[in-house]
Amino acid sequence: MLYPTIQSICAQINSEFDLITADRKVLLVKISDYIQQKLDSGLPANLMYVCTHNSRRSQFGQIWAAVAANYYNITNTQTFSAGTEATAFHPNAIAALREIGFAVVQENENKNPIYSVKFGSPTDYVTCFSKTVNDLSNPQSEFAAIMTCSDADENCPFIPGVELRIGTTYEDPKAFDGTAFQNEKYIERSFEIARECLYVFSKLKIEN
């Protein structure tokens, strides 16, 4: 069960799909089709969101895709994130998630800390930290790679084991770090990614 705040956000976003352009929906439906094919075959659908540093946009993708699966009651789906290099989950992204209503718990004191991002019941959370695509915590085969930034798409020309690779790039909120618009832009980007993740999962058909 989702936190009431997150449930409310999802319900609002569910009514905003008209804000997504037709061209963008064509891309997103390819992800939906991939998930649907996996589910219809009784196989898990693994989604890996990728950006350069695995610090902002790809983390948002992993989190919101997990929330979307929960919201639409889609099981047998797992979400991951990665970068072309490992850095750390950025504090500004974490702050935006907390303001939105997620419970973000830092689990250790490393330079690249592990965080539990919670959005509902005790089992409703994702584990987040910065990592590369070949990190053992990520799937090594039979997954979709969703490229959330153009730099990662260009500089990561080959991802072993990927079944679907698709570019759904987003503007980097990093451009607003240290400005008066910092928090606003991080939340704006989080909601944009949330809207598209929910759209993807809204297109799925599950058997009763």
N, C-alpha and C positions, 0 to 999 in steps of 0.2 A: 504494500500500500504506500503510495507516494505521500510525502509531506503535503499538508493542505496548501501551502504556498506554491509548491511546485505543481501540484495538481491544477491549481487555479491558473497558473501561467500556461500550462499545456492546453487547457480549455480555451484560453484566449487566443493562443497561437493557432489552434485548430480552426479558428474562424478567420484567419488572416492569410490563407494560402493564395488568395488573389493578388497578394503583394509580390509573389514569385513570378518572374517573367515566363512566357511560354517557352523560350529557348532554354531557360534554366530548368524548367520542369522536364524537358526532354532528357537532359543529363541525369536528373535525379531518378527518373523512372527506370533508367538502366540499372541503378543500384537496387531499386525495388524488385526488378525482374530477377536480378542475381539472388537476392534473398529468397524470393518466392520459389525459384528453382531448387534451391537448397532445401527449403522447408518441405516442398512437395516430394523430395527424394528421401526425406527423413534424415537429412544430414544437417549438422550445425552450420549456421551462416556466420562466418568470422569477418568482421569489418575492421580494417586498420586505417586510421586517419593519420596522414603524414604531412608534416611541415618541416622547415629547415632545422629548427632547434628543439622541436617537440616541447615548446614552452607555453604556447598560447592557443593558437587556432586548432591544432590537432588535439590538444587536451579538451577543448570545448567540444570538438566533434565526438571524441570517445565518450564523454560524459552525457551529452545530449542524445546521442544514439541509444545509449543504455536507458535513459529516461523514456525515450520514445517507445522503445520495445516494451517497457513496463506499462506505459500509458495505454498502448493498444493491445496489451496482453499477448505479445508475440514472444514465445519461448524458443529455446534452442538457437539463440543468437548471442554472440559475444562480441564486445567491442574492445579495441586496442588503439594505441597511438604510438607514433615513432617519429624520428627525425633523421636527417642526413648526418647529424652529429648530436651528441648528448650534451645538454647544458643543465637546466633545472626548470621545474614548473615555476613560471614567473609569479612573483608576489602580487603584481597588479591583476593578473588573471584570477588568482586565488581570492583577492579582495572583492572582485566583481561577483564571483560565484557566491561568496558569503553574503553579499548584499542582496543578491537575488533570492536566497533562501536555502542554499546548500549548507550542509555542515561539513567543513573541510578540516580534517584532523591530521596534524603532522605526526608521523609515526617514529621518526628518528631525527638525528641531528647532523646528518651527512651534508656535504656540499650540494649534493643532489638528493634532497630528502624524498622519502616516500610519503604520500598522502592518501588517506582514505576520504573519498568524496561521497558523502552519504545524502540520499534523497528520499528515503522512506523507511520501511521496516528494516530490522537488523541485517537482512540479507540484500537490501537494496543499496548497493554502493559499488564504486569502482576504485581500483587502486591506480594511482597516478604518480608517475615520476618520468623524468626525461630519459629517453633511450633511443638507440638506433634501430633500424628495421630488422637487423639480424640479432637483436637481443633475444635471449632464450625465453623471456616472458611473453614474447610475441609469437604468433603462429609462423611456422616456417614453410607451410604449404597450404593450398586450398583456402585462400582468403581473397578478399577484395581490398585493394589499396586505393584509398580516396585521398587524392592529393589536394591539400587545402591551401597551398601557396605555390605560385609559379616558380619560385626559386628551387623548391624541392623537386618540382616536376621536371625542371630542366637539368638539375644536377644529380638526380637519382634516376638515370636512364634505364636501369635494369633492376628489378626487384625479384629475386629468386622465389619461386613457389606461388607467385600471384596468379589468380585466375581471371580477375577483372581489375584493370587499372583505369581510373577515371579522374579527370581534373575538375574539381569544383572549387576553384580558388576564391579566396576572400582577401579583402584589404587587411593589412596588418595593423592592429591597434597600437603596436609598438611606436608608430609614428607620433603618437600623442603622449608618450611617456614624459612626465615632468611638466605637462601643461595643465591648464585649467579644465581641459576637456578629457583628461585621462580616464577617469572612472566612467564618465558618460559613454565614451567610445568603446571601452572594453565591454560594457554591458550591451551596447548596441550590437557589437560584433557577436557576442554570445547569443543574443536573441535572434540574429540573422541565421546563425548556424543552427540554433534550436528549431527555427521555423522550417528549415530545409530537411533537418533530420526527421521531424515529425511528419513532414509531407511524404518522405520516403516510406515510412512505416504505415502511414495512413492508406497507402495503395495496396497493402498486402491483404490477401484473403486467407483466413484460417478456417479449417473445418471444425464444425461444432461436434 
